[in-house]
Amino acid sequence: MNGQGLILAIETSCDETAAAIVQRGERTLSSVVASQIATHARYGGVVPELASREHLRAIVPVVRAALAQAGITFADLDAIAVTSGPGLAGALLVGITYAKALAFALDLPLIAVNHLEGHIHAVLLHERSLPDGWKSLDEQTALALVVSGGHTHLYLARPANGSWTYTLVGRTVDDAAGEAYDKVAKLLGLGYPGGPWIDALALHGNPQAVPFAFAQVKTKAHLGGQPARTKAAATTPIAQLNPRFLFSFSGIKTAVLRYVELHNLRPEAEARRGALFTGPDAPLKPTVEAALATCDPLTLDLIASFQHAVVGDLVRKTFAAAEALGITRLLITGGVAANRELRARFTAEANRRSLLVAFPTLALSTDNAAMIAAAAWPRFQAGEFAPAGLSADPSLALGR
């Protein structure tokens, strides 16, 4: 080890192959991401087998590009970090296998990082890079909302002796917020991922036109306190969490479907999909302007109302948790944290309540390896290295 604190991190949890070099958890020397959006767009979502294949093709050139961009060689590294879960099993295994091989060949320690923790450290990494970033950054307890295509979780993040501990406060009981965005976008004939399309088109509709509402998620009395049969219930029992801080996005997805059927919007959606993405005359890179030209006022109002309702639910429950826990500092992260309306409404509400709120950069919001390297640094300092038998854990939980 050369003592410069250089960590090469690899992230392959879903559909982006990423590698980055970060020094001491705060200085990003390189960050390279190979996106698979073009591969999966035609299917309206990620196809796991295709994702694994694309990771195999991209991982070596992506790592080489990260080293070149940083201006270093393998000999300069102090450790290798890799995402071990949660995520797609096959995709995770590509990154883990390659990282293990590198660590063995270079005789370097291997650090396993939880993808969710990585997203939290994306905010911390960004804040550390700012000249006017929060003071005593690693000494303040924060409430972190991780909101993406696969996750909607609320964590109490506590710094402790240079490291961090996490307590789960709330989570979705079914779909993640980003998953709802993707499925609604697909239903309306828009592209994948759905978040950017809906966010851009929502500007042109009336957010009050369709009165979507979220009911409080209730515990099931008949289960007698046992975990509900929902996604990740085995690792994160719903019964142990306050119902006020639970999210559910399957209902609004169904409500959008019923609205589409009631107003006979499906033919228009199919025509839009063909014109923009699948038809013989579809442009190579459809634009928001082109999509806007295919949307009537009813569809634009639906899109705006959907986004307004989802963001409102995230804001309402996150600030309710912050108030109940006495937290004055919020970290909002994950792919959906790139959403324009979400950032604006969280910032406005935080200002109204005199709370601090921070977001990662747009590049650090979506999956990347720099956040994995940042999360790995405290583990490197503590000597928390992965065992030789490290494997993928698609349902890996964070905290308790």
C-alpha positions in Angstrom: 0.0 0.0 0.0 1.3 3.4 -0.9 -0.5 5.5 1.8 -2.1 8.0 -0.5 -5.6 6.8 0.4 -6.6 5.9 -3.2 -9.5 3.5 -3.5 -10.7 2.1 -6.8 -14.4 1.4 -6.6 -16.6 -0.7 -8.9 -20.4 -0.5 -9.1 -22.5 -3.0 -11.1 -25.7 -3.3 -9.1 -28.2 -2.7 -11.9 -27.7 -1.3 -15.4 -24.7 1.0 -15.2 -21.1 -0.2 -15.2 -19.1 2.3 -13.1 -15.6 2.7 -11.8 -14.0 5.6 -9.9 -10.9 6.6 -8.0 -11.5 8.6 -4.8 -8.8 9.8 -2.4 -9.5 9.5 1.3 -13.3 9.6 0.8 -13.4 13.2 -0.3 -11.4 13.9 -3.5 -12.7 12.4 -6.7 -9.9 11.8 -9.2 -12.1 10.0 -11.7 -15.6 8.7 -12.2 -16.6 6.7 -15.3 -20.0 5.3 -16.0 -21.1 3.2 -19.0 -24.8 3.4 -19.2 -27.1 0.6 -20.6 -30.1 2.8 -21.2 -30.0 2.3 -25.0 -30.0 -1.5 -24.4 -33.0 -1.6 -22.1 -35.0 1.3 -23.4 -36.8 -0.8 -26.0 -38.1 -3.1 -23.2 -39.3 -0.2 -20.9 -37.2 -1.5 -18.1 -34.0 -3.4 -17.1 -33.7 -7.0 -18.4 -31.4 -8.7 -15.9 -29.7 -11.1 -18.4 -28.9 -8.3 -20.8 -27.6 -6.2 -17.9 -25.1 -8.9 -16.8 -23.9 -9.3 -20.4 -23.3 -5.6 -20.8 -21.4 -5.4 -17.5 -19.1 -8.2 -18.8 -18.4 -6.2 -21.9 -17.8 -2.9 -20.2 -16.1 -3.5 -16.9 -12.5 -3.8 -18.1 -12.6 -0.7 -20.4 -14.4 1.3 -17.7 -11.8 0.5 -15.0 -9.0 1.3 -17.4 -10.7 4.6 -18.3 -11.0 5.4 -14.6 -7.3 4.8 -14.0 -6.4 6.8 -17.0 -8.6 9.7 -16.1 -7.1 9.8 -12.6 -3.6 9.6 -14.0 -2.6 6.7 -11.9 -1.8 2.9 -12.3 -2.9 -0.1 -10.3 0.4 0.2 -8.3 -0.8 3.5 -6.8 -4.0 2.0 -5.2 -4.5 1.2 -1.6 -7.7 -0.8 -1.8 -10.4 -2.1 -4.1 -14.1 -1.5 -3.2 -17.1 -3.0 -4.7 -20.9 -3.0 -4.4 -22.0 -6.3 -2.8 -25.8 -5.6 -2.7 -28.6 -5.0 -3.0 -29.2 -5.3 -6.7 -29.5 -7.8 -9.5 -27.7 -11.0 -8.6 -26.0 -11.5 -12.0 -25.0 -7.8 -12.4 -23.5 -7.7 -8.9 -21.5 -10.9 -9.5 -19.8 -9.4 -12.5 -18.4 -6.5 -10.4 -17.6 -8.7 -7.4 -15.8 -11.3 -9.4 -13.7 -8.7 -11.2 -13.0 -6.8 -7.9 -11.9 -10.0 -6.1 -9.6 -10.9 -9.0 -8.0 -7.4 -8.9 -7.6 -7.5 -5.2 -6.0 -10.9 -5.3 -3.6 -10.1 -8.2 -2.6 -6.8 -6.6 -2.5 -8.0 -3.0 -4.8 -5.3 -1.9 -7.7 -5.4 0.6 -11.2 -5.7 -0.7 -14.0 -3.6 0.8 -17.6 -4.6 0.4 -20.1 -1.7 0.3 -23.9 -1.6 0.6 -25.3 0.2 -2.4 -27.8 2.1 -0.2 -24.9 3.3 2.0 -23.2 4.4 -1.2 -26.1 6.7 -2.1 -25.9 8.3 1.4 -22.2 8.9 1.0 -22.8 10.5 -2.4 -24.3 13.5 -0.6 -21.4 13.6 1.9 -18.8 13.3 -0.8 -20.4 16.3 -2.6 -20.6 18.4 0.6 -16.9 17.7 1.4 -15.9 19.1 -1.9 -17.7 22.5 -1.3 -15.7 25.4 0.2 -18.9 26.4 2.1 -20.0 22.8 2.8 -21.6 21.9 6.2 -19.1 22.2 9.1 -18.5 19.2 11.3 -20.0 17.2 8.5 -19.1 13.8 10.0 -20.3 14.7 13.5 -24.0 15.4 12.8 -26.8 12.9 12.9 -28.9 13.2 9.8 -32.1 11.8 8.3 -31.4 10.3 4.9 -34.0 9.6 2.2 -32.7 7.2 -0.4 -35.2 7.4 -3.3 -34.5 5.6 -6.6 -35.8 3.1 -9.1 -35.2 0.2 -6.7 -35.4 1.9 -3.3 -37.4 4.3 -1.2 -35.9 4.2 2.3 -35.6 6.6 5.3 -32.5 6.1 7.5 -31.2 7.8 10.7 -27.5 8.1 9.9 -25.3 8.6 12.9 -21.5 9.3 12.7 -19.5 7.2 15.2 -15.7 7.3 15.6 -15.1 8.1 11.9 -17.6 5.5 10.7 -21.4 5.5 10.3 -24.3 3.5 11.7 -27.8 3.4 10.2 -31.2 2.8 11.7 -34.1 2.2 9.3 -37.0 4.6 10.0 -39.3 4.0 7.0 -39.5 2.4 3.6 -41.8 1.4 0.8 -44.0 -1.6 1.3 -44.2 -2.3 -2.4 -42.9 -0.3 -5.4 -40.1 2.2 -5.1 -40.9 5.8 -6.2 -38.6 5.5 -9.2 -40.2 2.2 -10.2 -43.6 4.0 -10.2 -42.1 6.7 -12.5 -40.8 4.1 -14.9 -44.0 2.1 -15.1 -46.2 5.2 -15.5 -43.9 6.5 -18.2 -44.1 3.1 -20.0 -47.9 3.2 -19.7 -48.0 6.6 -21.3 -45.7 5.6 -24.2 -42.7 7.5 -22.9 -39.1 6.4 -22.6 -36.9 4.6 -20.1 -35.9 5.6 -17.5 -39.2 7.4 -16.9 -38.2 9.9 -14.3 -36.5 12.5 -16.7 -39.4 12.3 -19.2 -42.1 12.8 -16.6 -40.1 15.6 -14.8 -39.6 17.5 -18.0 -43.2 17.1 -19.3 -44.8 17.9 -15.9 -43.8 21.5 -16.4 -46.4 21.8 -19.1 -49.4 20.4 -17.1 -51.7 21.4 -14.2 -50.5 19.5 -11.1 -53.9 20.0 -9.4 -55.9 18.6 -12.3 -56.1 15.0 -11.1 -56.6 14.6 -7.3 -54.4 11.7 -6.5 -54.2 10.9 -2.8 -52.1 8.6 -0.5 -53.7 6.8 2.4 -51.7 6.0 5.5 -50.1 2.6 5.2 -51.6 0.5 8.0 -50.2 -2.5 9.8 -52.0 -5.8 9.3 -53.6 -6.8 12.6 -54.1 -10.4 11.4 -50.3 -10.9 11.1 -49.9 -10.5 14.8 -46.8 -8.4 14.5 -45.1 -10.6 11.9 -43.5 -9.1 8.8 -45.9 -8.4 5.9 -45.4 -10.3 2.7 -43.9 -7.4 0.8 -40.6 -6.8 -1.0 -37.6 -7.3 1.3 -39.9 -8.1 4.2 -37.5 -10.9 5.3 -34.7 -8.4 5.8 -36.7 -5.3 6.8 -39.9 -6.3 8.8 -42.6 -3.8 8.1 -44.2 -4.5 11.5 -41.3 -2.9 13.3 -41.6 0.4 11.6 -43.9 3.4 12.4 -46.8 3.3 9.8 -46.5 7.1 9.5 -43.2 6.7 7.7 -44.1 3.9 5.3 -44.5 4.5 1.6 -46.6 2.8 -1.0 -46.5 3.6 -4.7 -48.4 0.7 -6.2 -51.8 2.4 -5.6 -51.0 5.6 -7.6 -49.6 3.5 -10.4 -53.0 1.7 -10.6 -54.8 5.0 -10.3 -52.9 6.3 -13.4 -53.8 3.1 -15.3 -57.5 3.5 -14.4 -57.4 7.2 -15.5 -55.8 6.2 -18.8 -58.5 3.6 -19.4 -61.4 5.9 -18.4 -60.2 8.6 -20.7 -59.2 6.3 -23.5 -55.6 7.5 -23.6 -54.1 4.1 -24.4 -54.3 4.5 -28.2 -52.5 7.8 -28.0 -49.9 6.3 -25.7 -49.2 3.5 -28.2 -49.0 6.0 -31.1 -46.5 8.1 -29.0 -44.4 5.1 -28.3 -44.2 4.2 -32.0 -43.5 7.7 -33.1 -40.8 8.3 -30.5 -39.1 5.0 -29.8 -40.2 1.9 -31.7 -41.6 2.9 -35.1 -39.6 2.8 -38.3 -39.4 6.6 -38.4 -38.6 7.0 -34.7 -35.7 9.4 -34.1 -32.4 8.0 -32.8 -32.5 10.4 -29.8 -36.1 11.5 -29.0 -36.3 14.9 -27.4 -38.7 16.4 -24.8 -39.9 18.8 -27.5 -40.9 15.8 -29.7 -42.6 14.1 -26.8 -44.4 17.3 -25.9 -45.8 17.5 -29.4 -47.5 14.1 -29.0 -49.1 14.9 -25.7 -52.6 16.5 -25.4 -53.5 18.7 -22.4 -55.2 15.8 -20.6 -52.0 13.7 -20.7 -49.8 16.6 -19.6 -52.2 17.3 -16.6 -52.1 13.6 -15.7 -48.2 13.6 -15.8 -48.0 16.8 -13.7 -50.6 15.6 -11.2 -48.8 12.2 -10.8 -45.4 13.9 -10.1 -47.0 16.4 -7.7 -48.6 13.6 -5.7 -45.5 11.4 -5.5 -43.2 14.2 -4.5 -45.7 15.5 -2.0 -45.9 12.1 -0.3 -42.1 11.9 -0.1 -41.9 15.4 1.3 -44.7 15.0 3.8 -43.4 11.7 5.3 -39.8 12.7 5.4 -40.4 15.9 7.3 -42.8 14.1 9.6 -40.0 11.7 10.5 -37.6 14.6 10.9 -39.9 16.3 13.3 -40.7 13.2 15.3 -37.0 12.3 15.7 -35.8 15.9 16.3 -33.5 15.9 13.2 -32.4 19.2 11.7 -30.3 17.9 8.9 -31.6 16.0 5.8 -29.8 14.1 3.1 -31.8 13.5 -0.1 -30.2 11.1 -2.5 -30.7 8.4 -5.2 -31.8 8.7 -8.8 -35.1 10.4 -8.1 -33.2 13.1 -6.1 -32.3 14.5 -9.5 -35.9 15.4 -10.0 -36.4 19.1 -10.4 -39.7 19.4 -8.5 -38.5 17.2 -5.7 -35.4 19.4 -5.1 -37.4 22.5 -5.2 -40.1 21.4 -2.8 -37.7 19.8 -0.3 -35.6 22.9 -0.3 -38.6 25.2 0.2 -40.0 23.1 3.0 -36.6 22.8 4.7 -36.2 26.6 4.5 -39.7 27.0 6.0 -38.8 24.8 8.9 -35.2 26.2 9.3 -33.7 22.8 8.6 -30.6 22.0 6.5 -31.1 19.9 3.4 -28.4 18.6 1.0 -28.5 16.7 -2.3 -25.7 15.1 -4.4 -24.8 16.5 -7.7 -26.9 15.2 -10.6 -24.1 12.9 -11.7 -23.8 11.5 -8.1 -27.6 11.0 -7.8 -27.7 8.2 -10.2 -25.6 5.0 -9.8 -21.9 5.7 -9.8 -18.7 4.3 -8.3 -17.5 7.5 -6.6 -20.1 7.1 -3.9 -19.0 3.5 -3.3 -15.4 4.6 -2.9 -16.5 7.3 -0.4 -18.5 4.8 1.6 -15.5 2.5 1.6 -13.1 4.9 3.1 -14.3 4.7 6.8 -14.2 0.9 6.4 -10.7 1.0 5.1 -9.6 3.1 8.0 -11.3 0.7 10.4 -9.7 -2.4 8.7 -13.2 -3.8 7.8 -12.2 -5.9 4.8 -14.4 -8.4 2.9 -13.8 -12.1 3.3 -12.4 -14.3 0.5 -15.8 -15.9 0.1 -17.6 -12.6 -0.6 -20.6 -13.1 -3.0 -23.6 -11.1 -4.2 -26.5 -10.4 -1.8 -29.4 -9.1 -3.9 -31.5 -8.4 -0.8 -28.8 -6.9 1.4 -30.3 -4.7 4.1 -28.7 -1.6 5.5 -28.8 -0.9 9.3 -31.3 -2.4 11.6 
